[in-house]
Every structure is written in C-alpha cells, then in structure tokens.
Amino acid sequence: METYRDMSNVLITDDVDQQCVDILQSIGFNVEKDLSLAKNSEQLIEKMKNVDILIVRSATKVTAKIIENSPRLKLIGRAGTGTDNIDTDSATKHGILVMNTPGANTLSAAEHTCALICSLSRSIPAACASIKSSVWERSKFMGEELNGKTLAIIGLGRIGREVAKRMQSFSMKTIGYDPIITAEQSATFDVEFLSFDQIWPIADYITIHVPLMNETKHLINAEVFSKCKKGVRVVNVARGGIVDEKALLEALKTGQCGGVALDVFEEEPPKDFTLIKHENVIATPHLGANTKEAQKRVAIELAEQIRDFKMGISLIGVVNGSAVMSQFSNTNRSLLVLSRSLGELLIRINKHEDISSPITISCHKSISPMVYDALAVYFSFGYLHELGNSKANFVNAQHLLEEKGIEIRMTSGKHDELLVIHMPSDHNNSSNKLNIVHEVSGTLDKERLYLCSINGHKFENHVPLQLNRSLLVKSYYGSFYNYLRLLTYACFVLGGDQFQDSNVTAVYNTTHSDKNGDIKWCAILTS
C-alpha cells in the first residue's frame, strides 16, 4: 500500500462526467482534464511525466509506449467495463494497477441489447427508413414473434443475466454458457447451461456478453455459423472482434445468418462500411453504455473506488492486482504474509547460490485455489524484496521473478503444513552444499506465522517468523559439540554483523537426521 499513498495528480483524457472531477478534488487530488490528448499520443506522453492516475474511457489508447514513459503512474482508471484499450500486460510489468467499473453500465448495456433483439425481430430500423422515404411497404417487413424462440446468451455475468431476465418476459427460452459459473448457478436465473456444441444448432438468437481476449477473438466464426440454424440472428453489444466480420458478411450473403445487430466493431470508427450497409444489418455506434445514467454512474463509481483505495478503505474493480486487493481482506491476510515471509527466508538462506526453477508452492487442502494467484505474488514480492529490488510491488512481483527465469507453480498437497515451498535441489557445483535450502514449510496458529521445517527436517517446536526479529538458519552435523559451536558462532562471530546489539532469545533444532552425514538444522532467533 505504501507505493500508492503519495498519489496526488490525476489526468482525465476522455469525456467523463464532472462528478468524477468533483469527488476527486474534494479529497485533495489535483485533477486536470484535457480531451485533446486522447488522439495525440506524443503530447500525452509529455504530459504523463507528472501524472499518478490516468482516467480514460474508450477513446484514449493507453499503449506500452505511454506506460513506459510515465515514471509516476500508479493507477489507470477506466470509466467503463472493457479494458482492451489499455495495455494491461505492460501496466502489470511496471507495477501499475488497472481499474474499471464493471457494474456501472450493466443496465444500459442490457437494455440496448434487448432493444436490438426486438429491432431484429420486426425490422424496425429498415421499416422506419422506408416510410421516411415516402414509401409504404407494409408487406415487405414481415416480422416474427420472440415468444417461444430460443435465445443463447454467451457470457452469464452481470449484463448477460439482466438480458436473460428481460427477454424471459417475452417468453423466450434462455440458454447459455459461461466458463466460470456452473449449471446449478445458471439455473437460479432460469438459464439452461449448455456447451457450445449444444447451443449452436438450437439457437434462434445469439447475444454475446464476454470480454475481448485471445480466447474470445473471433469466437463467432465461419465454423460456428455452419453449425447454427439457417437464419440465426446475432447481437453483439460486447466488443468488436468477438465476431469474425468477414465470416459474418459471408453468412449474411448466403442466408445462414438471417440478421445481425452490431453496436461494436473490429475497427472503431469503421473505415469499411460494406458489412454495415448490408440490408440485414442493424448498426449503432458503440452506444451500449451511452446513457446519461450510465455515464454518471461510471464516473461516480470510479471516483469513489479511487477515493476508497487512497484512504485504505477498500479496493474494487482492479483487473491485475489480486494481491493488492487481498490486503483489504482479513480472511487470508496472514496466509499471504506467510508466503511472503517464506520467500524472504528462502533467498536469505540461499543468498550466495542461484535459485532453481520451477518453484512449487504446495498448499494444504483447506486453502482455496482462489487464493493461489495472490500467494504466488506474495511469495515473489518477499523473494525480490529480500534481494533489494526496489521496483517490485504486489502488481509486478511475479512478472519480475519470471523475467529472472523463475517460474512458480501452484498445487495442492497432502501435508499438515499450510504451505510447503520446494525448488529443485540440483546443486552439484555448489561450494556450500550443506547450507543449501531447497524446501521450507510454514503454518499459522491464531494468525501467528511459523516455520515448520527445512529440507524435510522438522523442528522440535515451530519457529516464529516475526518481521521485527532476526532469524539465522544454519545446518550442522549431528553432534552436540558442533551444535554448541554454531550457537557460539551466532552469538559472538555475528555480533557485529546480523546480530549487532541483539540478544539470542531462542534456539530451535530439527529432530530429523539426514542419512547422508547426519545433518541437522538450527534456527536462532534474536530480539
């Protein structure tokens, strides 16, 4: 959190409601609004030298070049849902949070989707244009009822659910798919959960409500159209690029697609209007969230999210900072700090040796996989923090570790300890084999952190891991004489170094003996 406390200068480059400015200024932010910068990247780069927070909608393209030339930038706020106009990978690499307002435009986008479905069923825009041209063509515009038709909803998040609720009132049968919810969950809002292969042949209408990413680019393509009913109708109010526009145009020409309503396009604004001018296409210029209510809502929500983050109250809407968000939750905080502490300990003990990859973090079966990403980030931060990497924070730590060629793998294991961290133990060329640590484990007791074992050697009593106390961990051969020598070494030889002005307060020994040399480990705690 310390990284983000000194945020003060805010730049807004897209048309965001004035209430966003007012809220941020009321809590002490310096806010500048310059809409001309949205289309002038060179001037924007020059302006970004003193900016802590950049707020955009969809017009400003926040590229890697802009991010790399923003030395103070800590947060990019998107007044809306999609963040495909922001290079999130580059932001993450540079430790910059990317924040959106995922719920603020839900109702507007859902209502626009429903309006387009209705327009498709009755050819409303074409009929309107016809009569305005002084032509009476009643027989040309034969529509069909929505009653009894099957609506396939691809993406069952906030917007998809609101669309389902509204179109069910037209007595449409709603089916759908979403990779992160279950059939039981979709049943609670009366959507039958089916696979893609089950959906395509039975859908009369398909509406899309997923983000644009590698996995969803051209999700609706020529192969999908070939599996659909002849005359299927498609609505896209999500993101351009999810529907393959070339395949769509071909499907319209053959009649495989009976009509499409597009609010978004692969290129915005479009330069080629061939698809848009097709008689069975209804097109609107990205109006899904373009209502007075939605724009006011996204502006207020974004400002409030930034305010609450600045004040340390909460962190909502961040798309690349699960570990930062976890700092505002007491549920797993101690577990995450344990992961960080074990990362620090591992590099502290092995500071003269190269760390092998991959590093495996094995979690007790009681730990939810939902926490795995944050655990990996906390471990990475502890590891890099101990190395003195001042650029590392809870956004970019794992990325920086991967740049060093160190991969982290998360798994679940059958062990008593909450976390067991393991790395390959190939140190044949090491001059210090005895003190190489390739595995550490830790646990919690009433939110207190403890070291349980090293290299499979369990301590007789768990060793406290406390930020304000130094811990020396050393291996020794099993005789009591060698143990006393090690204790003397810690008390006197290190007196002017790690333990200067410190007192040895506790000594912990392992019980397990190594069959090759009877090696034991000793942990010496000082105050």
JOMO-V335735 format. One record per residue. N is the residue number from 1. PHI is phi in radians with two decimals (999 if undefined). Layout:
BEGIN
N_PHI + N_PHI
END
This chain:
BEGIN
1_999 + 2_-1.02 + 3_-1.05 + 4_-1.85 + 5_-1.28 + 6_-1.66 + 7_-1.18 + 8_-2.47 + 9_-1.80 + 10_-2.05 + 11_-2.08 + 12_-1.99 + 13_-1.99 + 14_-2.16 + 15_-1.32 + 16_-1.94 + 17_-0.92 + 18_-1.04 + 19_-1.09 + 20_-1.08 + 21_-1.08 + 22_-1.07 + 23_-1.13 + 24_-1.18 + 25_-1.16 + 26_-1.16 + 27_-1.90 + 28_1.76 + 29_-1.29 + 30_-1.55 + 31_-2.01 + 32_-2.09 + 33_-2.11 + 34_-2.46 + 35_-1.27 + 36_-1.20 + 37_-1.32 + 38_-1.05 + 39_-1.94 + 40_-2.29 + 41_-1.14 + 42_-1.17 + 43_-1.16 + 44_-1.13 + 45_-1.03 + 46_-1.09 + 47_-1.23 + 48_-1.27 + 49_-1.07 + 50_-2.08 + 51_-1.78 + 52_-1.64 + 53_-2.29 + 54_-1.94 + 55_-1.99 + 56_-2.37 + 57_-1.92 + 58_-1.89 + 59_-1.26 + 60_-1.37 + 61_-1.71 + 62_-1.59 + 63_-1.53 + 64_-1.04 + 65_-1.10 + 66_-1.12 + 67_-1.11 + 68_-1.13 + 69_-1.81 + 70_-2.13 + 71_-1.11 + 72_-1.78 + 73_-1.10 + 74_-2.14 + 75_-2.63 + 76_-1.96 + 77_-1.81 + 78_-1.86 + 79_-1.36 + 80_2.70 + 81_-1.67 + 82_-1.20 + 83_-2.10 + 84_-1.25 + 85_-1.55 + 86_-2.08 + 87_-1.35 + 88_-1.14 + 89_-1.08 + 90_-1.16 + 91_-1.06 + 92_-1.08 + 93_-0.98 + 94_-1.67 + 95_1.30 + 96_-1.82 + 97_-1.29 + 98_-2.02 + 99_-2.11 + 100_-2.24 + 101_-2.14 + 102_-1.13 + 103_-1.80 + 104_-1.23 + 105_-1.84 + 106_-0.98 + 107_-1.14 + 108_-1.10 + 109_-1.13 + 110_-1.15 + 111_-1.13 + 112_-1.13 + 113_-1.03 + 114_-1.11 + 115_-1.10 + 116_-1.23 + 117_-1.07 + 118_-1.10 + 119_-1.11 + 120_-1.12 + 121_-1.20 + 122_-2.16 + 123_0.89 + 124_-1.09 + 125_-1.08 + 126_-1.18 + 127_-1.13 + 128_-1.13 + 129_-1.11 + 130_-1.12 + 131_-1.24 + 132_-1.23 + 133_-1.57 + 134_1.23 + 135_-2.09 + 136_-1.88 + 137_-2.15 + 138_-0.99 + 139_-1.24 + 140_-1.21 + 141_-1.85 + 142_-1.38 + 143_-1.71 + 144_-2.54 + 145_-1.28 + 146_-1.47 + 147_-0.92 + 148_1.47 + 149_-1.36 + 150_-1.76 + 151_-1.83 + 152_-1.66 + 153_-1.92 + 154_-1.67 + 155_1.88 + 156_-1.91 + 157_-1.45 + 158_-1.01 + 159_-1.21 + 160_-1.01 + 161_-1.22 + 162_-1.17 + 163_-1.11 + 164_-1.00 + 165_-1.01 + 166_-1.29 + 167_-1.34 + 168_-1.14 + 169_-1.23 + 170_-1.58 + 171_1.13 + 172_-1.42 + 173_-1.47 + 174_-1.84 + 175_-2.16 + 176_-3.05 + 177_-2.56 + 178_-2.68 + 179_-1.25 + 180_-2.01 + 181_-2.19 + 182_-1.81 + 183_-1.08 + 184_-1.13 + 185_-1.19 + 186_-1.16 + 187_-1.16 + 188_-1.20 + 189_-2.04 + 190_1.07 + 191_-2.01 + 192_-1.34 + 193_-1.50 + 194_-2.34 + 195_-1.37 + 196_-0.99 + 197_-1.09 + 198_-1.41 + 199_-1.29 + 200_-0.96 + 201_-1.26 + 202_-1.98 + 203_-1.39 + 204_-1.52 + 205_-2.29 + 206_-2.17 + 207_-2.13 + 208_-1.97 + 209_-2.51 + 210_-2.19 + 211_-1.31 + 212_-1.49 + 213_-2.62 + 214_-0.97 + 215_-1.27 + 216_-1.92 + 217_-1.10 + 218_0.97 + 219_-1.02 + 220_-1.68 + 221_-2.32 + 222_-1.06 + 223_-1.12 + 224_-1.12 + 225_-1.02 + 226_-1.18 + 227_-1.61 + 228_-1.49 + 229_-1.01 + 230_-1.17 + 231_1.60 + 232_-0.99 + 233_-2.01 + 234_-2.20 + 235_-2.20 + 236_-2.29 + 237_-2.01 + 238_-1.64 + 239_-2.54 + 240_-1.13 + 241_1.80 + 242_-1.29 + 243_-1.75 + 244_-1.26 + 245_-1.17 + 246_-1.18 + 247_-1.15 + 248_-1.12 + 249_-1.08 + 250_-1.13 + 251_-1.15 + 252_-1.18 + 253_-1.13 + 254_-1.51 + 255_1.50 + 256_-1.10 + 257_-1.85 + 258_-1.50 + 259_2.98 + 260_-2.50 + 261_-2.10 + 262_-2.06 + 263_-1.87 + 264_-2.37 + 265_-2.47 + 266_-1.08 + 267_-2.18 + 268_-2.21 + 269_-1.20 + 270_-1.16 + 271_-1.82 + 272_-1.84 + 273_-1.77 + 274_-1.02 + 275_-1.10 + 276_-1.09 + 277_-1.41 + 278_-1.08 + 279_-1.11 + 280_-1.78 + 281_-1.97 + 282_-1.83 + 283_-2.29 + 284_-2.31 + 285_-1.48 + 286_0.96 + 287_-1.81 + 288_-0.88 + 289_-1.82 + 290_-1.57 + 291_-2.16 + 292_-1.01 + 293_-1.16 + 294_-1.16 + 295_-1.17 + 296_-1.17 + 297_-1.14 + 298_-1.15 + 299_-1.14 + 300_-1.17 + 301_-1.10 + 302_-1.12 + 303_-1.08 + 304_-1.20 + 305_-1.13 + 306_-1.16 + 307_-1.03 + 308_-1.15 + 309_-1.17 + 310_-1.04 + 311_-1.53 + 312_1.32 + 313_-1.52 + 314_-2.84 + 315_-2.40 + 316_-2.20 + 317_1.44 + 318_-1.46 + 319_-1.69 + 320_-2.37 + 321_-2.46 + 322_-1.05 + 323_-1.23 + 324_-1.17 + 325_-1.07 + 326_-1.15 + 327_-1.19 + 328_-1.69 + 329_-2.09 + 330_-1.43 + 331_-1.04 + 332_-2.08 + 333_-1.03 + 334_-1.11 + 335_-1.10 + 336_-1.18 + 337_-1.12 + 338_-1.08 + 339_-1.07 + 340_-1.08 + 341_-1.11 + 342_-1.20 + 343_-1.13 + 344_-1.11 + 345_-1.14 + 346_-1.08 + 347_-1.32 + 348_-1.12 + 349_-1.23 + 350_-1.77 + 351_-1.12 + 352_-1.74 + 353_-2.20 + 354_-1.24 + 355_-1.51 + 356_-1.46 + 357_-2.14 + 358_-1.51 + 359_-1.68 + 360_-1.87 + 361_-1.83 + 362_-1.69 + 363_-1.85 + 364_-1.05 + 365_-1.03 + 366_-1.36 + 367_-1.53 + 368_-1.23 + 369_-1.02 + 370_-1.10 + 371_-1.66 + 372_-1.01 + 373_-1.05 + 374_-1.15 + 375_-1.07 + 376_-1.12 + 377_-1.18 + 378_-1.10 + 379_-1.05 + 380_-1.06 + 381_-1.12 + 382_-1.05 + 383_-1.05 + 384_-1.28 + 385_-1.07 + 386_-1.16 + 387_-1.37 + 388_1.50 + 389_-1.36 + 390_-1.37 + 391_-1.46 + 392_-1.29 + 393_-2.47 + 394_-1.39 + 395_-1.68 + 396_-1.87 + 397_-1.00 + 398_-1.16 + 399_-1.08 + 400_-1.13 + 401_-1.18 + 402_-1.13 + 403_-1.12 + 404_-1.44 + 405_1.48 + 406_-1.91 + 407_-1.70 + 408_-1.95 + 409_-2.05 + 410_-1.78 + 411_-2.64 + 412_-1.96 + 413_-2.29 + 414_-1.65 + 415_-2.67 + 416_-1.38 + 417_-1.20 + 418_-1.22 + 419_-2.32 + 420_-2.17 + 421_-1.91 + 422_-2.29 + 423_-2.33 + 424_-0.98 + 425_-1.87 + 426_-1.50 + 427_-2.24 + 428_-1.12 + 429_-1.64 + 430_-1.32 + 431_-1.52 + 432_-2.36 + 433_-0.99 + 434_-1.05 + 435_-1.78 + 436_-1.34 + 437_-1.87 + 438_-2.01 + 439_-2.69 + 440_-2.34 + 441_-2.37 + 442_-2.57 + 443_-2.60 + 444_-2.18 + 445_-2.48 + 446_0.93 + 447_1.24 + 448_-1.57 + 449_-1.63 + 450_-2.42 + 451_-1.56 + 452_-1.75 + 453_-2.73 + 454_-2.33 + 455_0.91 + 456_1.45 + 457_-1.54 + 458_-1.51 + 459_-1.29 + 460_-1.02 + 461_-2.27 + 462_-1.05 + 463_-1.65 + 464_-1.11 + 465_-1.91 + 466_-2.20 + 467_-1.12 + 468_-1.70 + 469_-2.27 + 470_-1.47 + 471_-2.29 + 472_-1.82 + 473_-2.08 + 474_-2.42 + 475_-1.69 + 476_-2.73 + 477_-1.32 + 478_-1.18 + 479_-1.36 + 480_-1.14 + 481_-1.06 + 482_-1.14 + 483_-1.10 + 484_-1.14 + 485_-1.08 + 486_-1.12 + 487_-1.12 + 488_-1.10 + 489_-1.02 + 490_-1.16 + 491_-1.33 + 492_-1.97 + 493_-1.11 + 494_-1.58 + 495_-1.04 + 496_-1.67 + 497_-2.12 + 498_-1.13 + 499_-1.96 + 500_-1.06 + 501_1.01 + 502_-2.12 + 503_-2.09 + 504_-1.26 + 505_-1.87 + 506_-2.81 + 507_-2.22 + 508_-2.13 + 509_-2.04 + 510_-1.48 + 511_-1.73 + 512_-1.33 + 513_-1.80 + 514_-1.40 + 515_-1.20 + 516_-1.72 + 517_1.77 + 518_0.96 + 519_-1.37 + 520_-2.19 + 521_-2.17 + 522_-2.25 + 523_-2.00 + 524_-2.00 + 525_-1.83 + 526_-2.15 + 527_-1.96
END
